[in-house]
Amino acid sequence: MKPRLLLHVCCAPCSPHVVEKLREEYDVILYFNNPNIHPKTEYENRLNEVVSWAGKEGLTIIVENYAPEKWFAATTGMENEPERGKRCETCFDLRLTTAAGKAKELGIGAYGSVLSVSPRKDAAIINRVGERAGYTAGVKFLTTDWKKKDGSKATVRMGRELGFYRQDYCGCVFSLKERQEKAQKKEAKTIQAELS
C-alpha cells in the first residue's frame, strides 16, 4: 500500500505531469486552496477545471472555501512587489502553511505542491517555505523542482492534450495587472511600428 501525500494544486494545467510522477510512489490526494486567485470568476474557472480533471482521473480532491480577504490581509503593503518577490513568498507561505496543517489534520505524513513546475516560480523559495511550514505542522514537505528534466514542457504538452483552459497570469490581482500592462505596451509598439 502506497503512503498518502496531500498535493497542493493551483490549477489543472500545472497538475497532470506532477501527479503522474507522484502516483508512482504515493496515493495522491489533491488540495485546492488558492485565496490569491482574482477575480472570483477566474478562481471558479480554475477550480472547475481541477475538479473535472480529478473526477476523470479518479483522484480525491479537497477544496477549501474561497477566502481572498486572507490573501489581501497577508500581502498588504506588498502591492508594488514584482512577481517572484516578497509578495510571492508570502503567498506561498499562506497556501503551504494551510496545506501542511490540512495534512496534519488528516493524518497524512507528507505533502507537496505543483507550484515549482512553473518557470515563473522560484523552486528554492517554494521549497524553503514548504519545509518550514511542514516542520511547524509536523509533516514532511516533498522538496522538488518540477520544472527540471523538461517538466514544464511535459506539463504544457499534457495540458494541451487534455484541452485544459490555460490562464495567462499567475492568479493574483497584481500579476493580472502586470500582464495587462505588458499586453498594452506590446500593442502600442505594434501600432507604432505599423504607423512608421
C-alpha positions in Angstrom: 0.0 0.0 0.0 1.4 3.4 -1.0 1.8 6.2 1.5 -0.6 9.1 1.1 0.5 12.5 0.0 -1.5 15.7 0.1 -0.7 17.7 -3.0 -1.5 21.4 -3.2 -2.6 22.3 -6.7 -3.1 25.8 -8.1 -4.7 24.9 -11.4 -5.3 21.9 -13.7 -2.6 22.8 -16.3 0.1 22.7 -13.7 -1.0 19.3 -12.3 -1.0 16.3 -14.7 2.7 15.8 -15.1 3.4 16.2 -11.3 0.5 13.8 -10.4 1.6 11.2 -13.0 5.1 11.2 -11.4 3.9 11.2 -7.8 1.4 8.4 -8.4 4.3 6.0 -9.0 5.1 6.3 -5.2 2.1 7.8 -3.5 -1.6 7.7 -3.1 -2.1 11.4 -4.1 -4.9 13.5 -2.6 -5.4 16.9 -4.3 -5.8 20.0 -2.2 -7.1 23.2 -3.7 -6.6 26.2 -1.5 -5.9 29.4 -3.5 -7.2 32.6 -2.0 -4.8 34.6 -4.2 -6.7 33.9 -7.4 -8.5 37.0 -8.7 -11.2 37.7 -9.8 -13.7 35.2 -8.4 -14.7 34.1 -12.0 -11.1 33.2 -12.6 -11.0 31.3 -9.3 -14.1 29.4 -10.4 -12.7 28.6 -13.8 -9.5 27.1 -12.3 -11.4 25.2 -9.6 -13.9 23.7 -12.0 -11.1 22.6 -14.4 -9.3 20.9 -11.5 -12.4 19.2 -10.1 -13.4 17.9 -13.5 -10.0 16.5 -14.2 -9.7 15.0 -10.8 -13.0 13.2 -11.3 -11.8 11.8 -14.7 -8.6 10.6 -13.0 -10.3 9.1 -10.0 -8.4 11.4 -7.7 -9.8 12.7 -4.3 -9.8 16.4 -4.1 -10.3 18.6 -1.0 -11.4 22.2 -1.7 -11.1 25.0 0.9 -13.6 27.9 0.8 -12.5 30.8 -1.3 -11.2 33.5 1.1 -9.5 36.2 -0.8 -9.6 38.5 2.3 -7.0 36.3 3.9 -4.6 36.8 1.0 -5.2 40.5 0.8 -4.5 40.8 4.5 -1.3 38.8 4.3 0.0 40.8 1.3 -0.9 44.3 2.4 1.9 46.7 1.7 3.4 44.5 -1.0 1.3 45.8 -3.9 4.4 47.0 -5.8 6.5 43.9 -5.3 7.5 42.3 -8.6 6.5 38.7 -9.4 9.0 36.3 -7.7 9.4 38.9 -5.0 8.4 39.1 -1.3 4.6 39.1 -2.1 5.0 35.7 -3.9 6.9 34.3 -1.0 4.1 35.4 1.4 1.5 33.9 -1.0 3.4 30.6 -1.0 3.6 30.7 2.8 -0.1 31.3 3.2 -1.1 28.4 1.0 1.6 25.9 2.0 1.1 26.6 5.7 -2.6 25.8 5.3 -1.7 22.7 3.2 0.7 21.4 5.9 -2.0 22.0 8.6 -4.5 20.1 6.5 -2.1 17.2 6.0 -1.5 17.1 9.8 -5.3 17.2 10.5 -5.9 14.3 8.1 -3.1 12.2 9.5 -1.1 12.4 6.2 2.6 12.4 6.9 3.7 14.2 3.8 2.6 17.0 1.5 3.8 18.8 -1.6 2.9 21.3 -4.3 2.8 21.6 -8.0 3.9 25.3 -7.8 7.5 24.6 -8.8 6.5 23.3 -12.2 6.0 26.9 -13.4 9.0 28.6 -15.0 7.7 31.8 -13.3 8.1 30.3 -9.8 11.3 30.1 -7.8 11.6 26.5 -6.6 14.1 27.4 -3.9 11.7 29.8 -2.2 8.8 27.3 -2.5 10.9 24.5 -1.0 12.2 26.7 1.8 8.6 27.9 2.7 7.2 24.4 2.3 9.8 22.8 4.5 9.3 25.4 7.2 5.6 25.0 7.2 5.9 21.2 7.3 8.3 21.4 10.2 6.0 23.6 12.1 3.0 21.3 11.4 4.9 18.1 12.0 4.7 16.8 8.4 7.3 16.3 5.7 7.3 18.6 2.7 8.3 16.9 -0.6 11.1 19.1 -1.8 11.1 19.3 -5.6 11.7 21.4 -8.7 9.1 20.0 -11.1 10.3 22.2 -14.0 13.6 20.3 -14.2 14.0 17.4 -16.7 11.6 19.2 -19.1 8.8 19.1 -16.5 7.4 22.4 -17.6 7.4 21.3 -21.3 5.7 18.0 -20.3 3.1 19.9 -18.3 2.3 22.3 -21.2 2.0 19.3 -23.6 -0.2 17.3 -21.3 -2.4 20.3 -20.6 -2.9 20.9 -24.3 -3.7 17.2 -24.9 -6.3 17.3 -22.2 -7.8 20.5 -23.6 -7.3 22.5 -20.4 -8.2 26.1 -20.0 -4.9 27.8 -19.6 -4.7 31.1 -17.8 -2.1 33.7 -18.9 -1.2 35.1 -15.5 -0.2 33.7 -12.1 -3.5 34.4 -10.4 -3.4 37.4 -8.2 -4.8 40.8 -9.0 -1.2 42.2 -9.2 0.0 39.6 -11.7 -3.2 40.2 -13.7 -2.4 44.0 -13.8 1.2 43.3 -14.7 0.1 41.0 -17.6 -2.4 43.6 -18.8 0.2 46.4 -18.8 2.6 44.2 -20.8 -0.1 43.5 -23.3 -0.9 47.2 -23.7 2.7 48.1 -24.2 3.1 45.3 -26.8 0.0 46.6 -28.6 1.3 50.2 -28.5 4.6 49.1 -30.0 2.8 47.1 -32.7 0.7 50.1 -33.6 3.7 52.4 -33.6 5.6 50.0 -35.9 2.7 49.9 -38.3 2.5 53.7 -38.4 6.2 54.1 -39.0 
